[in-house]
Amino acid sequence: MRNSKGWIVTSAATGINLILGVLYIWSIMSKALINEYKWNATQASLPYTICIVAFALVMVFAGRVQDLKGPRLSSTFGGILLGVGLLLSGFVKEPFLMTLTFGILGGAGIGFCYAATTPPAVKWFPLEKKGLISGIVVSGVGFAAVYISPLTNALIANYGVAKSFIYIGIGALIIITILSQLLIDPPAEHIERMRSQVKKKNGENIQDKKQYSWREMLKTLSFYKLWIMYAFTSSAGLMIIGHLTVIAKNQAQWENGFYLVIFLAIFNTLGRIVAGIVSDKFGHTMTMRVIFSIQAINMVLFSLYVSPLTLAIGAALTGASYGALFSVFPVAIADYYGTKNLGVNYGLLFTSWGVGGVIGPLLAGGIFDATGSYNISYIVSAALLIIACLLTFIVKSPFNKKLNISESTKNVTN
């Protein structure tokens, strides 16, 4: 079945996520803020921290808007918020004001856009391809660091931090607004054709599943197991991402840890795509077990990485495992709870990523300040990953009451 419109939506969603990778520029921006505005390190990190929190929290509301009003409106609104937030950041020099512009406006904008990218793309494809499509869409965020870091470096070197914010804001506003117009949900006729051709599973059409509302989802134990798994596993990746340059200096006496960040970003991208493909073939539960196990072993060994080469291997495994999370968890939510309310349902699950963003980096920073080493934080992260892996053996899809054809079609397309 030709699905050119589905691939157009997927391409537009991936392009939007490439712009949302603006989060990756903050380490460069914070350094410039310290040098040009004489901020201290705590002041320079505050807008980024608030941006992550706003991103995670807004995803819940943004997902609901996406489900009710469609992805085009949600993403366009998000692009305006993000672009304006970046633009205004170029006109302020106080940490508190930039916390409002980049942190709250920018984070909210990223949340509205991100909530509107994966749902419309996966709805154009049958369930057995949702892992691949999800992986392609979210790979945009992972790959963004590869191009946006050197671009931001060049802008700051030539124009300074203020104009860099303005130029990036203008670019984000224009590109996201244009690409957002291509985000559309499939019509009922497409769903009907897709449903009639989809593979059978245990004699039942895998599209004929109960479409859970967010209230119904929150009444199932499986959601909370998935939430804990996402929080524990994302914390390990976010810990390494947030401290990799310091780890390189501390363990390998290497001052060029910035290159490891780019290397990690490349494998972050590959992990999202590969995990999506593997999930389609072997199932998201089995894929999770492999991902969590590899990352747990990597964390146990991370203290032994004392050269640029071994750190590169550790960064690659971290990036691939962390990136894979963004492919398998949306598929798990779609598989367990349906696609009708995927935006808000995944948004609620995504709050665990925000918690992981607090647990991992703060845990590592506190342990390093107290001991002068990251070794204990590696062990703690490995333990959390093992717990998450064990949870995969007891998390189960909630009971799906088979629907009649007309009800199923209505639920999936509404």
N, C-alpha and C positions, 0 to 999 in steps of 0.2 A: 504494500500500500504506500503510495507516494504521500509524503507528509512535508511538503515544502514549507507550508505556513508554520508548522511546528518547529522546523529548523530555523526559520526566520526569528521566531520568538526566542528560541534557545540562544541564537547568536546575539540578539539584542540584550538579553538578560546577562549573558557573559560579558558583553561590552560594558554594561552598567557596573557590574562587579569589578571590572578592571579599574574603574574610576573610584569605587568605594575603597580600594586599597590605599587611599589617601591616609588611612590610619598608619601605614608603614612609614610615613615621612616624619613622624613625630620625633624620633631620636635625632634626626638631622635638625629639625626645627628647634628642638629644645636646646641643643648645643648653640645654635645661632642666637636664641633668646638670651642665653647666659652671656654670650660674648657681646652682643649689641645692646641689650637692655639692662645688663648687669643683674639678671635674676639669679637666685640661688637654685640649686638642683630640685628642691622641694617645690618651689614656685613653678619651675619649668615642667614638672611632671604632673601638676594638678589638672590642667586642661585635658590631658590625655586620659587620666584616670576617670574624670567625670564623663568624657566622651564614651568610654567603654561602658560605664554604668548606664548612661542615657541610651546608648545603642541597645543594650540587652533589655532594658525595661520597656522602651518604646516598641520593641518587636511585638509585644503582646497586643497592644492597641493597634499598631500598624497592620498586624496580621488580620485583625478583625475588619479593618477598613478594606484591606485587599480582598477579603472574602465577600464582603457586602457590596462594595463599590467598584471592584475590579482593579487589576494591577496597574493599568495606565494612570489612573488618578493618583493612586498611592505613590507610585514611583516619581511621577511628575512633581507632586508636592514635596517628596523627599529630596529631589534634585534641587528644588528652589531653596529649601531649608539649608542643605549642605553648601550650595553655592554662595548664598547670602552669608552664612556663618563664616566661611573662609574669607569672603570679601571683607566683612566687618573686622575680622582678625587682623587685617592689614592696616587698620586705622586705630587700633588700641595698643597700649603699651603696659597696661596694668594687668597683673595675673588674674585678678578677680573678673575683670571685664572679658579677658580671653577665655576664662572658664565658661562664661555665658555664651560667647560667640562660637568658639571651636568646640567646647565641651558639650553644652546643652543643645544649641542649634545644630552644630555639625553632627553630634551623636544621634539626635532625633532624625536628621535627614538621612543618615546612613541606615538607621533602623527602618524607616519607611521604604527606602529603596530596596534594601535586602529582603524585606518581607514580601516584596512584589516580584522577585526574580525567579526563584525556584518553583513556586506553585503553578504559575501559568505554563511554564515550560514542561513540567512533568505531566500536566493534564493532557497534553497533546499526544502522549505516548502510552502504550499499554504498560501494565505493571512490571512485566519482565524487562522493560527497558528503562525504568525510572532511575535505577542506580547509575546507569551510564549518563543519562541526561542531567541528573542532579550533580554528578561529578564534573561534567563539562561546565555547567553554570557556575558552580562555586569555585572552580579552578581559576576564574578570573581574579578573585580576591587574592589567592595565593600567588599568582604570577605578577600581580601589580608591583610588588616590591622590586622585581627585577628591572622594571623601567622607571618607576617613579622615584626611586632613591637617587640614581645618578641625575635625573632631570631636576629634582629639587636641589641637589648639590650645585648644579650649574646655575640655576636661577639665583640662589643665594649668593654665589660667588660674583655674579654679574650685577645683580639688582638689589641685594639685601633681603632681609627676612620679610619686611613689610610688603614690598612689591611682589615677592614670591607668593605670599598668601593671596594677594589680589589676583595675580595671573592664574594661579591654580584654581581659585574660586570661579573666575570667569569661564575657564575651560570646563570645569565640572558642571556648572550651571547649563551651559550650551549643549554639551554632549549628552548628559543624562536626560535633559528635556526632550531632545530629538529622539533618542533611543527608546524612551518611555512610550512614545506613541505607537511603537511596534509591539508592545506587550498586550496581548489579548487572550482571553480564554477561548477554548474551542467551542464551536456551536454544537447544539444537541445532535445534529445529523452526524457530525464527525464522531462523537462519543458512541452513537449507535453503531456506526460502521466498525469502529475500533472494538467495541464490546462483542460484536458478532464474530470477529476474527481472532479474539484473544485466546490464548491457550486455556485448556481446562485444567483445573486443579482438584483432584479428588472427586471428579465428576461434577464439580460446581464451578460456575464461571467466577474467576477470581475478581472480576469487577463487581459482582453482585454481593457486596458486603455492606453491613450496617455503616452508615456515615455518622460517626460520633460528633456531637457538638462538644464544645470545650467543657461544658458543665458535666456531660456524661463521661468524658475522658478523665476528668479530675476525680471521678468516683471509682476509677479502676486502679488497682495496686500496680499494674504494669507501668503506668505512667511515672510513678514515683521511683520505681526501680530504674527506668530509663533516665530519669532526671539525675539520680545519684551517679549513674554510670557516666553520663555526659560531664557532670561537674568534676568528678575525680580524674577522668582521662584528659579533659582539656586543661586542667591545672598543671599537669606535667609539661605539656607543650608550651603553654604560656609562661611557665617558669623559665624554661630554657631560652625562649625567644627574648624575654625581658632581661636576661642576665648573660647572654652568650658572649658579648664582648668582654665583660668582666671575668667570666669563666676562662676565656682564652688567655687573658693577662695573668690570672691567678694560677692556673694549672699548667700553662705552657709558656708563660712569660712572652706571649705574643701580642704585639700591639695592634695587629691588623685583623682583629676579630670581626670587623665590618664585612670582610669578604665571606665569613661564615654565615652571616645573616642572609646574604644573597644566595649562597649555596643552599641554606635551609629553605629559602623561599621557593627555589626551583623544585626541590623534592616535595615541598608542601603542595605545589601545583600537581606534580605527577601523582602524589598519593591520593588526591581527590578524584582524579580520573580513573586510576587503576582500581581503587577501592570500589568505585561505582560499577565497573565492569565485573570485578570479582563478586560483588554483592549480587548482581543479576544472575550469575552462574551458580553460586554456592549458597546464596542466602545471606541476609544481613547479620544474622546471629553468629554464624560461623565466621564471617568476615570480622566481626567485632572481636571474637576470641583470639584470632590470629593477631590483629592489630594491638590489642591490649597486652598480649603476651610478649610480642616483640618490643613494645615500648617499656614494659616492666624490666625485661632483661637489659635493655639499653640503659635504663636508669641505674640498675645495680652496677653496671660496668662504667658509668660515666666518670667516676672519680679516677679511673685508670687511664683516661684519655689525657695524656700529658704532652702531646705533640700536635702541631697543626693538622697532620694527616689523620690521627685518631680522632681528634675533635671534629674534623670534617665528616668522618664516618658517623660519629654520634649525632652531629647536626643533621645529616641526611636521614638517618633513621627517625629522629625526632620530627623533622619536617614531614616525612611521608606518613608517619603514624598520626600526627596531629591533623594534617590535611584530610586524611581518610575519614575522620570523625564527621566532617561536614558533608560527606556523601552518604554514610550509612545511617546516621540518625534521622535525616528527613525521610529516607526510604522506610525506616522502621515505623515512624509516625504514620506515613501514608498507608503502609501495609496493615498496621494495627487498627487505625481509626478512620481510614478512608481519605479521599482527596477533597471532598466538599468543603471542609473547614480546615484544610491543611495550613493556611496562613496563620490563623490564631492558635491552632493546636501546636504547630511547630514553634510559634512565638513563645508560648508558655514553656515549652521544653528548653528553648534557647536561653531562658533566664539562668539556667544552670551554668551556661558558658560564662555569664557575667560573674557568677559566684566563683567559678574556676579561675577567672582573671584576678580575683582578689586572693584566693587561697594560695595559688602557686607562686606568683611574684613576691607577695608579702612574706610568705613562709620562708622562701629562699633568702630574701633580704634580711629578715630577722635572724635567721640561723647564721648567715655569713657575718653579720655585725657582731654576733655573740661569740663565734668560734673562729672567724677568719677563714672558713672553709664552707663549701657547699655540700660536703659529703653526707651529712645527716639529712639534708633536704632531698638528696637523691634517693635515699633509703625510704623516707616517708612517701615520696612520690611512687616508688615501686610498690609499696604496700597498698596505696590507694588503687593503683592499676590492677593489682591482684584481686582486690575486693571487687572491682568492676568486672573483671573477667569471671569471677565466681558467680556474680549476679546474672551473667548471660545464660547460666544453666537453669535458672528459676524464673526468668522473665518469660511470659507467655502472651500470645495474642489473645485479647479478650474475646468472649463469645460473640461471633458474628451471625446474627439472625439473617437467614437468606431472605432477600427482598424479591418482590415480583419485578418484572422487567420495567414497567413504567415507573415504579417508585425508585428503582435503582438509577435509571437514567436521569430522573428529576434530581435526585440527591447529588449525583456526580457533577451535573452541569450547572446547578443553581449557584 
